[in-house]
Amino acid sequence: MMNPRYKMLGIHVIIFLAAFLLARYIMMQFVIEPTIWTTVIPLSCAWLIAPRPHVVQMQSGKEYGLKSIFSKKVFKV
């Protein structure tokens, strides 16, 4: 069984990479010559979209989850 901390970080990285690659693909459809902005804009979009790791210290131990800017609910892992 996978450690909840690594599971949370893995899900965060996968969603971040998927959002970055999707934004980069869409950006490259409209830009002919690659510049620094063809990397910076997709990175900022992915940073905004990807859920943030969220750790809460409970009496029974640490509780791991992901928190999105679109929802106040924490998705527990």
PyMOL commands that set and color helices and strands:
alter all, ss='L'
color gray80, all
select helices_A, chain A and resi 4-30+37-49
alter helices_A, ss='H'
color red, helices_A
select strands_A, chain A and resi 52-58+61-67+74-76
alter strands_A, ss='S'
color yellow, strands_A
deselect
rebuild
show_as cartoon
